[in-house]
Amino acid sequence: MYHIALFGEVLADIFPDQIALGGAPYNATRHLRAFQQHPVLISKVGSDALKEQLLTELSRWGIDQSGIQFDAVHPTGQVTVHIENAAHHFKIHPNQAYDYIETYEATQVTTSINPSLIYFGTLAQRNDVSNSTLNRLLKNSSCPRFLDINLRAPWYNKAIIEYSLLNANIVKVSEEELQIVAQLFECRTNNSEDYALFLISKFDLTTLFVTCGENGAWALSSTGEESKVYGQNLESTLVDTVGAGDAFSAISILGTLYNWTIEETLNQANAFAAEICKIRGATPETDDLYMPFIKKLYS
Protein backbone atom coordinates (compact mmCIF):
# COMPACT_ATOMS: atom_id res chain seq x y z
CA MET A 1 0.00 0.00 0.00
CA TYR A 2 1.33 3.41 -1.00
CA HIS A 3 0.59 6.82 0.52
CA ILE A 4 -0.40 9.27 -2.21
CA ALA A 5 -1.13 12.99 -1.82
CA LEU A 6 -3.64 14.40 -4.31
CA PHE A 7 -3.86 18.18 -4.43
CA GLY A 8 -6.67 20.20 -5.92
CA GLU A 9 -10.35 20.62 -6.48
CA VAL A 10 -13.22 18.75 -4.94
CA LEU A 11 -16.53 19.86 -6.35
CA ALA A 12 -20.06 18.83 -7.21
CA ASP A 13 -20.89 17.93 -10.80
CA ILE A 14 -24.41 19.22 -11.34
CA PHE A 15 -26.05 16.95 -13.94
CA PRO A 16 -29.52 17.64 -15.34
CA ASP A 17 -30.97 14.93 -13.11
CA GLN A 18 -28.54 14.49 -10.22
CA ILE A 19 -25.66 15.91 -8.21
CA ALA A 20 -22.43 13.91 -8.00
CA LEU A 21 -19.20 14.66 -6.21
CA GLY A 22 -16.35 15.10 -8.63
CA GLY A 23 -13.22 16.94 -9.62
CA ALA A 24 -10.23 15.10 -11.05
CA PRO A 25 -8.31 14.83 -7.73
CA TYR A 26 -11.41 13.56 -5.91
CA ASN A 27 -12.21 11.00 -8.59
CA ALA A 28 -8.63 9.72 -8.65
CA THR A 29 -8.69 9.53 -4.84
CA ARG A 30 -11.83 7.41 -4.91
CA HIS A 31 -10.31 5.01 -7.40
CA LEU A 32 -6.97 4.72 -5.63
CA ARG A 33 -8.66 3.90 -2.33
CA ALA A 34 -10.79 1.25 -4.02
CA PHE A 35 -7.55 -0.14 -5.44
CA GLN A 36 -6.31 -0.62 -1.85
CA GLN A 37 -3.98 2.37 -1.62
CA HIS A 38 -3.86 5.19 0.97
CA PRO A 39 -4.70 8.39 -0.89
CA VAL A 40 -5.06 11.70 0.93
CA LEU A 41 -7.04 14.41 -0.85
CA ILE A 42 -5.74 17.90 -0.05
CA SER A 43 -8.57 20.31 -0.80
CA LYS A 44 -11.03 22.75 0.71
CA VAL A 45 -14.82 22.81 0.96
CA GLY A 46 -17.41 25.31 2.09
CA SER A 47 -19.68 25.16 5.12
CA ASP A 48 -22.66 23.85 3.21
CA ALA A 49 -24.63 20.71 2.40
CA LEU A 50 -22.06 19.61 -0.18
CA LYS A 51 -19.42 19.52 2.56
CA GLU A 52 -21.54 17.06 4.53
CA GLN A 53 -22.07 14.97 1.41
CA LEU A 54 -18.32 14.84 0.83
CA LEU A 55 -17.49 13.84 4.40
CA THR A 56 -20.14 11.15 4.29
CA GLU A 57 -18.70 9.74 1.08
CA LEU A 58 -15.13 9.84 2.38
CA SER A 59 -16.23 7.95 5.48
CA ARG A 60 -18.22 5.47 3.42
CA TRP A 61 -15.19 4.59 1.32
CA GLY A 62 -12.69 4.65 4.19
CA ILE A 63 -10.75 7.60 2.80
CA ASP A 64 -8.41 9.63 5.01
CA GLN A 65 -10.06 13.03 5.67
CA SER A 66 -7.04 14.76 7.18
CA GLY A 67 -6.34 16.81 4.05
CA ILE A 68 -9.79 18.40 3.82
CA GLN A 69 -9.93 22.05 4.90
CA PHE A 70 -13.08 24.05 5.68
CA ASP A 71 -14.02 27.51 4.46
CA ALA A 72 -16.63 29.71 6.16
CA VAL A 73 -16.75 32.19 3.26
CA HIS A 74 -16.48 30.40 -0.07
CA PRO A 75 -18.77 27.58 -1.27
CA THR A 76 -17.83 24.03 -2.09
CA GLY A 77 -16.90 23.92 -5.75
CA GLN A 78 -19.56 23.34 -8.37
CA VAL A 79 -19.55 22.51 -12.07
CA THR A 80 -22.64 22.45 -14.25
CA VAL A 81 -22.49 19.48 -16.65
CA HIS A 82 -24.37 19.49 -19.95
CA ILE A 83 -24.49 16.23 -21.91
CA GLU A 84 -24.92 16.24 -25.68
CA ASN A 85 -24.56 13.07 -27.77
CA ALA A 86 -22.91 11.31 -24.81
CA ALA A 87 -20.21 14.04 -24.65
CA HIS A 88 -19.92 16.22 -21.56
CA HIS A 89 -19.53 20.00 -21.44
CA PHE A 90 -18.56 21.88 -18.28
CA LYS A 91 -19.37 25.25 -16.83
CA ILE A 92 -16.89 25.74 -14.00
CA HIS A 93 -17.89 28.28 -11.39
CA PRO A 94 -15.32 30.84 -10.13
CA ASN A 95 -14.22 31.72 -6.60
CA GLN A 96 -14.79 28.37 -4.94
CA ALA A 97 -13.43 26.95 -1.69
CA TYR A 98 -10.75 24.87 -3.46
CA ASP A 99 -9.23 28.14 -4.73
CA TYR A 100 -8.20 28.93 -1.14
CA ILE A 101 -6.31 25.84 0.10
CA GLU A 102 -4.14 27.01 3.00
CA THR A 103 -0.43 26.32 3.02
CA TYR A 104 0.21 25.48 6.68
CA GLU A 105 -2.45 22.82 7.01
CA ALA A 106 -1.64 21.28 3.64
CA THR A 107 2.08 21.15 4.46
CA GLN A 108 1.46 19.53 7.83
CA VAL A 109 -0.70 16.81 6.32
CA THR A 110 1.67 16.09 3.45
CA THR A 111 4.68 15.88 5.75
CA SER A 112 2.86 13.53 8.10
CA ILE A 113 2.00 10.97 5.41
CA ASN A 114 5.37 11.16 3.60
CA PRO A 115 3.79 10.38 0.22
CA SER A 116 5.32 8.11 -2.38
CA LEU A 117 3.80 10.31 -5.08
CA ILE A 118 2.09 13.70 -5.37
CA TYR A 119 -0.71 14.21 -7.88
CA PHE A 120 -1.72 17.68 -9.03
CA GLY A 121 -3.50 19.36 -11.94
CA THR A 122 -3.93 22.77 -13.49
CA LEU A 123 -7.43 23.91 -12.47
CA ALA A 124 -6.66 24.43 -8.77
CA GLN A 125 -3.79 26.74 -9.70
CA ARG A 126 -6.07 29.44 -11.10
CA ASN A 127 -6.05 31.31 -7.76
CA ASP A 128 -2.87 32.64 -6.11
CA VAL A 129 -3.73 31.12 -2.71
CA SER A 130 -3.96 27.50 -3.81
CA ASN A 131 -1.16 28.06 -6.33
CA SER A 132 1.16 29.21 -3.55
CA THR A 133 0.21 26.22 -1.41
CA LEU A 134 0.98 23.78 -4.20
CA ASN A 135 4.30 25.50 -4.78
CA ARG A 136 5.27 24.94 -1.15
CA LEU A 137 4.21 21.28 -1.20
CA LEU A 138 6.25 20.57 -4.31
CA LYS A 139 9.32 22.42 -2.99
CA ASN A 140 9.18 20.40 0.22
CA SER A 141 8.90 17.04 -1.52
CA SER A 142 11.33 14.85 -3.42
CA CYS A 143 8.92 12.09 -4.43
CA PRO A 144 7.64 11.63 -8.01
CA ARG A 145 5.00 14.14 -9.20
CA PHE A 146 2.13 13.14 -11.46
CA LEU A 147 0.60 16.01 -13.44
CA ASP A 148 -2.89 15.61 -14.86
CA ILE A 149 -3.33 18.42 -17.37
CA ASN A 150 -7.00 19.42 -17.47
CA LEU A 151 -7.32 22.51 -19.63
CA ARG A 152 -10.67 24.11 -18.86
CA ALA A 153 -11.09 27.49 -20.54
CA PRO A 154 -10.73 30.18 -19.34
CA TRP A 155 -8.97 28.76 -16.26
CA TYR A 156 -5.46 28.19 -17.59
CA ASN A 157 -2.58 30.10 -19.12
CA LYS A 158 0.96 29.47 -20.32
CA ALA A 159 2.51 30.34 -16.95
CA ILE A 160 0.41 27.74 -15.09
CA ILE A 161 1.20 25.06 -17.65
CA GLU A 162 4.91 25.86 -17.72
CA TYR A 163 5.19 25.79 -13.93
CA SER A 164 3.30 22.50 -13.82
CA LEU A 165 5.47 20.82 -16.43
CA LEU A 166 8.67 22.05 -14.80
CA ASN A 167 7.60 20.44 -11.53
CA ALA A 168 6.27 17.14 -12.90
CA ASN A 169 7.89 13.82 -13.69
CA ILE A 170 4.92 11.93 -15.16
CA VAL A 171 2.27 13.73 -17.21
CA LYS A 172 -1.15 12.66 -18.48
CA VAL A 173 -2.72 14.76 -21.22
CA SER A 174 -5.41 14.31 -23.85
CA GLU A 175 -4.41 14.40 -27.50
CA GLU A 176 -6.21 17.73 -27.96
CA GLU A 177 -4.50 19.20 -24.90
CA LEU A 178 -1.13 17.93 -26.11
CA GLN A 179 -1.50 19.98 -29.27
CA ILE A 180 -2.52 23.10 -27.33
CA VAL A 181 0.41 22.79 -24.92
CA ALA A 182 2.97 22.11 -27.63
CA GLN A 183 1.81 25.11 -29.63
CA LEU A 184 1.98 27.33 -26.56
CA PHE A 185 5.67 26.48 -26.36
CA GLU A 186 6.14 26.97 -30.11
CA CYS A 187 6.86 23.38 -31.08
CA ARG A 188 7.12 23.72 -34.86
CA THR A 189 5.80 20.34 -35.99
CA ASN A 190 2.40 18.91 -36.81
CA ASN A 191 2.97 15.42 -35.45
CA SER A 192 1.65 14.30 -32.06
CA GLU A 193 4.66 12.09 -31.34
CA ASP A 194 6.99 14.98 -32.07
CA TYR A 195 4.92 17.13 -29.70
CA ALA A 196 5.42 14.51 -27.00
CA LEU A 197 9.15 14.17 -27.61
CA PHE A 198 9.47 17.95 -27.54
CA LEU A 199 7.76 18.22 -24.13
CA ILE A 200 9.69 15.28 -22.66
CA SER A 201 12.97 16.89 -23.69
CA LYS A 202 12.09 20.49 -22.81
CA PHE A 203 10.73 19.70 -19.34
CA ASP A 204 12.80 16.62 -18.47
CA LEU A 205 9.77 14.35 -18.09
CA THR A 206 10.13 10.63 -17.45
CA THR A 207 6.83 9.54 -19.02
CA LEU A 208 4.07 11.20 -21.03
CA PHE A 209 0.67 9.48 -21.29
CA VAL A 210 -1.65 10.68 -24.06
CA THR A 211 -5.34 9.73 -24.05
CA CYS A 212 -7.26 9.68 -27.33
CA GLY A 213 -10.83 9.02 -26.24
CA GLU A 214 -12.48 6.28 -28.30
CA ASN A 215 -9.17 5.78 -30.15
CA GLY A 216 -7.33 4.52 -27.07
CA ALA A 217 -4.07 5.93 -25.72
CA TRP A 218 -0.32 5.95 -26.19
CA ALA A 219 2.75 6.82 -24.18
CA LEU A 220 6.42 7.69 -24.52
CA SER A 221 9.21 7.68 -21.96
CA SER A 222 12.49 9.55 -21.72
CA THR A 223 14.31 6.22 -22.22
CA GLY A 224 12.64 5.63 -25.58
CA GLU A 225 10.06 3.13 -24.38
CA GLU A 226 6.77 3.58 -26.20
CA SER A 227 3.45 1.80 -26.50
CA LYS A 228 -0.04 2.24 -27.91
CA VAL A 229 -3.40 0.71 -27.07
CA TYR A 230 -6.51 0.88 -29.21
CA GLY A 231 -9.88 1.99 -27.93
CA GLN A 232 -12.73 -0.37 -27.09
CA ASN A 233 -16.02 -0.46 -28.96
CA LEU A 234 -18.52 1.14 -26.57
CA GLU A 235 -21.21 1.90 -29.11
CA SER A 236 -23.85 -0.18 -27.33
CA THR A 237 -22.69 0.35 -23.74
CA LEU A 238 -21.59 4.00 -23.54
CA VAL A 239 -23.44 6.04 -20.89
CA ASP A 240 -21.15 9.08 -20.63
CA THR A 241 -17.45 9.89 -20.64
CA VAL A 242 -17.36 11.89 -17.40
CA GLY A 243 -14.34 10.86 -15.34
CA ALA A 244 -12.77 8.54 -17.92
CA GLY A 245 -9.54 10.54 -17.87
CA ASP A 246 -9.42 10.43 -14.07
CA ALA A 247 -9.83 6.66 -14.14
CA PHE A 248 -6.95 6.49 -16.60
CA SER A 249 -4.85 8.66 -14.26
CA ALA A 250 -5.51 6.41 -11.28
CA ILE A 251 -4.23 3.33 -13.10
CA SER A 252 -1.27 5.29 -14.48
CA ILE A 253 -0.34 6.21 -10.91
CA LEU A 254 -0.49 2.56 -9.89
CA GLY A 255 1.66 1.63 -12.85
CA THR A 256 4.22 4.23 -11.80
CA LEU A 257 4.32 3.10 -8.18
CA TYR A 258 4.47 -0.61 -8.98
CA ASN A 259 6.96 -0.22 -11.85
CA TRP A 260 4.77 -1.73 -14.54
CA THR A 261 5.82 -1.48 -18.15
CA ILE A 262 4.21 1.27 -20.21
CA GLU A 263 2.39 -1.39 -22.23
CA GLU A 264 0.89 -2.99 -19.14
CA THR A 265 -0.08 0.37 -17.68
CA LEU A 266 -1.76 1.50 -20.90
CA ASN A 267 -3.72 -1.72 -21.28
CA GLN A 268 -5.09 -1.60 -17.74
CA ALA A 269 -5.73 2.16 -17.77
CA ASN A 270 -7.57 1.99 -21.08
CA ALA A 271 -9.71 -0.94 -19.93
CA PHE A 272 -10.63 0.71 -16.63
CA ALA A 273 -11.48 4.03 -18.32
CA ALA A 274 -13.76 2.13 -20.70
CA GLU A 275 -15.62 0.59 -17.75
CA ILE A 276 -16.18 4.03 -16.24
CA CYS A 277 -17.76 5.12 -19.53
CA LYS A 278 -20.44 2.47 -18.98
CA ILE A 279 -21.80 4.13 -15.82
CA ARG A 280 -23.32 7.53 -15.08
CA GLY A 281 -20.75 9.86 -13.59
CA ALA A 282 -17.11 9.45 -12.71
CA THR A 283 -17.18 6.88 -9.90
CA PRO A 284 -19.21 3.72 -9.27
CA GLU A 285 -21.62 3.29 -6.37
CA THR A 286 -20.21 -0.09 -5.31
CA ASP A 287 -16.90 -1.95 -5.35
CA ASP A 288 -18.10 -4.45 -7.94
CA LEU A 289 -16.54 -2.64 -10.91
CA TYR A 290 -13.12 -2.68 -9.26
CA MET A 291 -12.91 -6.34 -8.32
CA PRO A 292 -11.85 -7.79 -11.71
CA PHE A 293 -9.11 -5.17 -11.96
CA ILE A 294 -7.87 -5.77 -8.42
CA LYS A 295 -7.46 -9.46 -9.23
CA LYS A 296 -5.47 -8.60 -12.36
CA LEU A 297 -3.41 -5.80 -10.88
CA TYR A 298 -2.24 -7.57 -7.76
CA SER A 299 -2.17 -11.22 -8.83
Secondary structure as UniProt FT lines:
FT   STRAND          3..7
FT   STRAND          11..14
FT   STRAND          19..22
FT   HELIX           24..34
FT   TURN            35..36
FT   STRAND          38..46
FT   HELIX           49..60
FT   TURN            61..62
FT   TURN            66..67
FT   STRAND          68..71
FT   STRAND          77..84
FT   TURN            85..86
FT   STRAND          87..92
FT   HELIX           97..100
FT   HELIX           103..113
FT   STRAND          117..121
FT   HELIX           123..125
FT   HELIX           128..139
FT   STRAND          145..148
FT   TURN            153..154
FT   HELIX           158..166
FT   STRAND          170..174
FT   HELIX           175..184
FT   TURN            185..186
FT   HELIX           192..203
FT   STRAND          207..211
FT   HELIX           213..215
FT   STRAND          217..221
FT   TURN            222..223
FT   STRAND          226..229
FT   TURN            235..237
FT   TURN            242..243
FT   HELIX           244..257
FT   TURN            258..259
FT   HELIX           262..276
FT   TURN            277..278
FT   TURN            288..290
FT   HELIX           291..297
//
